[in-house]
Amino acid sequence: MTSEAPSPVPPTKRLAIDPSRPLGEALGRAMGGIIAYARAQTELAVNDPEKAVHGYRKSVRRSRALLRLLRKIVPNEEHDALAEDLREAMRETSAARDADVLVALVAEHERKPKTQEALDALEALLREQQAAVVSEGRLVQALREGSRQLAGVPARVETHLRAQVDRRALREALASSHRRARRGFKRARQTLEDQDVHTWRKRVKELRYQLELVEPLTGVLTVHRRLADLAESLGTVTDLIVLRDCALAHRDRLPAETTEHLIERLESKIKRRTEALLASEADLFSRKPKAFADRVLRGVAASGRLLSPRD
C-alpha cells in the first residue's frame, strides 16, 4: 500500500502554522507557503513591478524569520547555507527597492520654508538615480533570478523537520528570538547609535513574524500587535536616518543653507523619536526570555496533536 503524496502547499501572504498538523510538518508547510507566495510575485511583476518587489521582499523576510526559529533544529552548516540563499534571493532587488524607497521618502517628507529647497533638489537628484537603476524589465528579471534561488528552500527545510518537533523546541526558539530582541533593545538604549537602532528594529520584526507564525495556536496576542506597531514606528525612525544620511552624502550638490537646516531637523527628530520608543516600549523587553516564551505558548498543548505536552 503506497502512502499518499503530500498535498501541495498553497501560497500564503502571512506566516502561519496549520494547527491541524504535527508541528514539524506544520512548520515545513509554513515555509513552503510563504516561499510560494514570494515566487508568485514574479508573474505579478509584469503588471506592477514595484508592488511585486515589495511583496516578494516581505515574504523572503518572513521566511528568514522562520528559518531563524529553526536555528537549533536545522544543522548549523545547512542553516547557514539556507540563510545565505535567502539573502542572495533578495540581493538583485535591493538597488531598485532602495531607489524607490529613497524617492518616496523625500517626496512625502513635509516641506517647511527652511527645508523645501533642499528637499526639492534632493528629490530631483534621486529621481535621476532611480531612472538609472530601475526598469520594469530589470525588476522582472531580478524576481525571476530570486525565484530560482528560492525554489529548493522548502524541501531542504522539510528534510530536517520529519522528526518530532515538540513544545520544548518551539519554546526554546521563541525564547532565543526574544533574547536577541531584548539584547537589541538594551544596546539601542545604551548607545542611541543608528546601527544599533536598525539592529533592534530587525530583531523586533523577526520576533513579530515568529509570533504571526504561532498565532493560529495561541490566538491574537496583544504582544504581537504591539511588536507589529513597534516595528512600524521603528521603520519611521530608520526612514529618517536613511533620509538624513542621503542628505549628508549629497550635501555638496545641494543648497548649502537649507541642507544644513534639513540635516539638523532630521537629527533632532531621530533622537527624539528613538528615545520616546525606548521609553514607551521598555516593558515589552522587561520579561525574561523563557518567561516570555511560556506566556506566548500558554495553553497551546491543549490544541491536540500539534504539540507534545512534554517540557
C-alpha positions as CSV (number, residue, x, y, z in Angstrom):
1,M,0.0,0.0,0.0
2,T,1.5,3.3,-1.1
3,S,1.4,6.4,1.1
4,E,-0.5,9.4,-0.1
5,A,1.6,12.2,-1.7
6,P,1.6,15.3,0.5
7,S,-1.0,17.9,-0.7
8,P,0.5,20.9,-2.5
9,V,1.2,23.9,-0.3
10,P,-0.8,27.0,-1.5
11,P,0.9,30.4,-1.4
12,T,0.2,32.4,1.7
13,K,0.9,36.1,2.4
14,R,1.1,35.6,6.2
15,L,3.4,33.3,8.0
16,A,1.1,30.9,9.8
17,I,1.1,27.3,11.2
18,D,-1.7,24.9,10.3
19,P,-2.9,23.8,13.8
20,S,-4.4,20.6,12.4
21,R,-0.9,19.1,11.6
22,P,2.0,17.9,13.6
23,L,4.4,20.7,14.4
24,G,7.3,19.7,12.2
25,E,5.0,19.2,9.2
26,A,3.2,22.5,10.0
27,L,6.5,24.4,10.1
28,G,7.6,22.9,6.8
29,R,4.3,23.8,5.2
30,A,4.5,27.3,6.6
31,M,7.9,27.8,4.9
32,G,6.5,26.3,1.7
33,G,3.5,28.6,1.7
34,I,5.5,31.8,2.2
35,I,8.1,30.8,-0.3
36,A,5.4,30.0,-2.8
37,Y,3.9,33.5,-2.3
38,A,7.3,35.1,-2.9
39,R,7.8,33.2,-6.1
40,A,4.3,34.0,-7.3
41,Q,5.3,37.7,-7.3
42,T,7.4,37.1,-10.4
43,E,4.4,36.9,-12.7
44,L,2.7,39.8,-11.0
45,A,5.8,42.0,-11.6
46,V,4.9,42.3,-15.3
47,N,1.9,44.5,-14.4
48,D,3.0,46.1,-11.2
49,P,6.7,45.6,-10.6
50,E,7.1,47.9,-7.6
51,K,4.3,46.2,-5.7
52,A,5.6,42.8,-6.7
53,V,9.1,43.6,-5.4
54,H,7.6,44.8,-2.1
55,G,5.5,41.7,-1.6
56,Y,8.5,39.5,-2.6
57,R,10.9,41.0,-0.2
58,K,8.4,40.9,2.7
59,S,7.8,37.3,2.1
60,V,11.5,36.5,2.0
61,R,12.0,38.3,5.3
62,R,9.2,36.2,6.8
63,S,11.0,33.1,5.5
64,R,14.2,34.3,7.1
65,A,12.4,34.8,10.5
66,L,11.1,31.2,10.3
67,L,14.5,29.9,9.4
68,R,15.9,31.7,12.4
69,L,13.3,30.0,14.6
70,L,14.7,26.7,13.4
71,R,18.3,27.5,14.3
72,K,18.6,24.6,16.7
73,I,16.6,22.2,14.6
74,V,18.4,22.6,11.2
75,P,22.1,21.6,11.4
76,N,24.4,24.6,11.6
77,E,26.1,24.2,8.2
78,E,22.7,23.7,6.4
79,H,21.1,26.5,8.3
80,D,23.9,28.9,7.3
81,A,23.7,27.8,3.7
82,L,19.9,28.3,3.7
83,A,20.3,31.8,5.3
84,E,22.8,32.8,2.6
85,D,20.5,31.6,-0.1
86,L,17.6,33.7,1.3
87,R,19.9,36.7,1.5
88,E,21.1,36.1,-2.1
89,A,17.5,35.8,-3.3
90,M,16.9,39.5,-2.2
91,R,20.2,40.9,-3.4
92,E,19.2,41.6,-7.0
93,T,16.1,43.5,-5.9
94,S,17.9,45.7,-3.4
95,A,19.1,48.5,-5.6
96,A,15.7,49.1,-7.2
97,R,13.9,48.8,-3.9
98,D,16.3,51.2,-2.2
99,A,15.9,53.7,-5.1
100,D,12.1,53.6,-4.9
101,V,12.1,54.0,-1.1
102,L,14.5,57.0,-1.2
103,V,12.4,58.8,-3.8
104,A,9.2,58.1,-1.8
105,L,10.8,59.3,1.5
106,V,11.9,62.6,0.0
107,A,8.7,63.2,-2.0
108,E,6.5,62.5,1.0
109,H,8.6,64.4,3.6
110,E,6.9,67.5,5.0
111,R,8.1,70.7,3.3
112,K,9.0,73.6,5.5
113,P,10.2,77.0,4.3
114,K,13.7,76.4,5.7
115,T,14.0,72.9,4.1
116,Q,11.9,72.9,0.9
117,E,14.7,74.0,-1.4
118,A,17.0,71.2,-0.1
119,L,14.3,68.6,-0.3
120,D,13.3,69.6,-3.8
121,A,16.9,69.5,-5.0
122,L,17.4,66.1,-3.3
123,E,14.3,64.6,-4.9
124,A,15.4,65.7,-8.4
125,L,18.8,64.1,-7.8
126,L,17.3,60.9,-6.5
127,R,14.9,60.6,-9.4
128,E,17.8,60.8,-11.8
129,Q,19.5,58.0,-9.9
130,Q,16.3,56.0,-9.8
131,A,15.9,56.2,-13.5
132,A,19.4,54.7,-13.9
133,V,18.7,51.6,-11.8
134,V,15.0,50.9,-12.1
135,S,13.3,49.5,-15.1
136,E,10.4,47.1,-15.4
137,G,12.4,44.6,-17.3
138,R,15.2,44.6,-14.8
139,L,12.8,44.2,-11.9
140,V,11.1,41.2,-13.5
141,Q,14.5,39.6,-14.2
142,A,15.6,40.2,-10.6
143,L,12.5,38.5,-9.3
144,R,12.9,35.5,-11.7
145,E,16.5,35.0,-10.6
146,G,15.5,35.3,-6.9
147,S,12.6,32.9,-7.5
148,R,15.0,30.3,-8.9
149,Q,17.2,30.8,-5.8
150,L,14.2,30.1,-3.6
151,A,12.9,27.0,-5.4
152,G,14.6,24.3,-3.4
153,V,14.4,26.0,0.1
154,P,11.2,24.4,1.4
155,A,12.2,20.8,0.6
156,R,15.6,21.4,2.2
157,V,14.0,22.7,5.3
158,E,11.4,19.9,5.4
159,T,14.1,17.2,5.5
160,H,15.1,18.4,8.9
161,L,11.5,18.6,10.3
162,R,10.5,15.0,9.8
163,A,11.5,14.0,13.3
164,Q,9.1,15.1,16.2
165,V,9.4,18.7,16.9
166,D,7.8,19.4,20.3
167,R,6.7,22.2,22.6
168,R,10.2,22.4,24.2
169,A,11.9,23.1,20.8
170,L,9.4,25.8,20.0
171,R,9.6,27.4,23.4
172,E,13.4,27.5,23.3
173,A,13.4,29.0,19.8
174,L,11.0,31.8,20.8
175,A,13.0,32.5,24.0
176,S,16.1,32.8,21.9
177,S,14.5,35.3,19.5
178,H,13.1,37.3,22.4
179,R,16.6,37.3,23.9
180,R,18.0,38.7,20.7
181,A,15.4,41.4,20.5
182,R,15.9,42.2,24.2
183,R,19.6,42.5,23.7
184,G,19.0,44.8,20.7
185,F,16.7,47.0,22.8
186,K,19.3,47.3,25.6
187,R,22.1,48.1,23.1
188,A,20.0,50.8,21.4
189,R,19.0,52.3,24.7
190,Q,22.7,52.4,25.8
191,T,24.2,53.9,22.6
192,L,21.4,55.5,20.6
193,E,23.7,54.7,17.6
194,D,21.9,54.4,14.2
195,Q,23.2,50.9,13.6
196,D,22.1,49.7,17.0
197,V,18.6,51.2,16.4
198,H,18.5,49.5,13.0
199,T,19.6,46.2,14.5
200,W,16.9,46.5,17.2
201,R,14.3,47.0,14.5
202,K,15.4,43.9,12.6
203,R,15.2,41.8,15.8
204,V,11.7,43.2,16.6
205,K,10.5,42.4,13.0
206,E,11.9,38.9,13.3
207,L,10.1,38.2,16.6
208,R,6.9,39.8,15.2
209,Y,6.9,37.5,12.2
210,Q,7.5,34.5,14.5
211,L,4.5,35.4,16.7
212,E,2.5,35.8,13.5
213,L,3.5,32.2,12.7
214,V,2.2,30.8,16.0
215,E,-0.9,33.0,16.2
216,P,-3.2,30.1,14.9
217,L,-2.1,28.2,18.0
218,T,-2.3,31.0,20.5
219,G,-5.0,33.3,19.3
220,V,-4.4,37.0,18.7
221,L,-1.7,38.2,21.1
222,T,-1.5,41.7,22.4
223,V,2.2,41.4,22.4
224,H,2.1,40.5,18.7
225,R,0.1,43.6,17.9
226,R,2.5,45.8,20.0
227,L,5.6,44.4,18.2
228,A,4.0,45.0,14.8
229,D,3.3,48.6,15.8
230,L,6.8,49.0,17.2
231,A,8.4,47.6,14.1
232,E,6.4,50.2,12.0
233,S,7.4,53.0,14.3
234,L,11.0,52.0,14.2
235,G,10.7,51.8,10.5
236,T,9.7,55.5,10.5
237,V,12.8,56.3,12.6
238,T,15.1,54.3,10.2
239,D,13.5,56.1,7.3
240,L,14.5,59.4,8.9
241,I,18.1,58.0,9.4
242,V,18.2,57.0,5.7
243,L,17.0,60.4,4.6
244,R,19.5,62.2,6.8
245,D,22.3,60.0,5.5
246,C,21.2,60.7,1.9
247,A,21.3,64.4,2.5
248,L,24.8,64.1,4.1
249,A,26.0,62.0,1.1
250,H,24.8,64.6,-1.4
251,R,25.3,67.8,0.6
252,D,27.9,69.1,-1.9
253,R,25.3,69.0,-4.7
254,L,22.5,70.6,-2.6
255,P,21.8,74.2,-1.5
256,A,24.1,74.6,1.5
257,E,22.0,76.6,4.0
258,T,18.7,74.7,3.6
259,T,20.5,71.4,3.5
260,E,22.3,72.0,6.8
261,H,18.9,73.0,8.3
262,L,17.3,69.8,7.0
263,I,20.1,67.7,8.5
264,E,19.7,69.4,11.9
265,R,16.0,68.9,11.9
266,L,16.3,65.2,10.9
267,E,18.9,64.5,13.6
268,S,16.6,66.1,16.2
269,K,13.6,64.0,15.1
270,I,15.6,60.8,15.1
271,K,16.9,61.3,18.6
272,R,13.5,62.4,20.0
273,R,11.5,59.6,18.4
274,T,14.1,56.9,19.3
275,E,14.1,58.0,22.9
276,A,10.3,58.0,23.0
277,L,10.1,54.5,21.7
278,L,12.8,53.2,24.1
279,A,10.8,54.6,27.0
280,S,7.3,53.6,25.9
281,E,8.1,50.0,24.9
282,A,10.5,49.1,27.6
283,D,8.0,46.7,29.3
284,L,8.0,44.6,26.1
285,F,11.6,43.6,26.9
286,S,11.4,43.5,30.7
287,R,10.2,39.9,30.9
288,K,12.9,37.1,30.9
289,P,13.1,35.3,27.5
290,K,11.9,31.9,28.8
291,A,9.0,33.6,30.7
292,F,8.1,35.4,27.5
293,A,8.0,32.2,25.5
294,D,6.0,30.4,28.2
295,R,3.5,33.3,28.2
296,V,3.2,33.1,24.4
297,L,2.7,29.3,24.4
298,R,0.4,29.1,27.5
299,G,-2.3,26.6,26.9
300,V,-1.0,25.6,23.4
301,A,-0.7,22.0,24.3
302,A,-4.4,21.8,24.5
303,S,-4.6,22.2,20.7
304,G,-4.1,18.5,20.4
305,R,-1.7,16.6,18.1
306,L,0.2,19.6,17.0
307,L,2.3,19.9,20.1
308,S,3.6,17.3,22.5
309,P,2.9,18.2,26.1
310,R,6.4,17.3,27.0
311,D,8.5,20.0,28.6
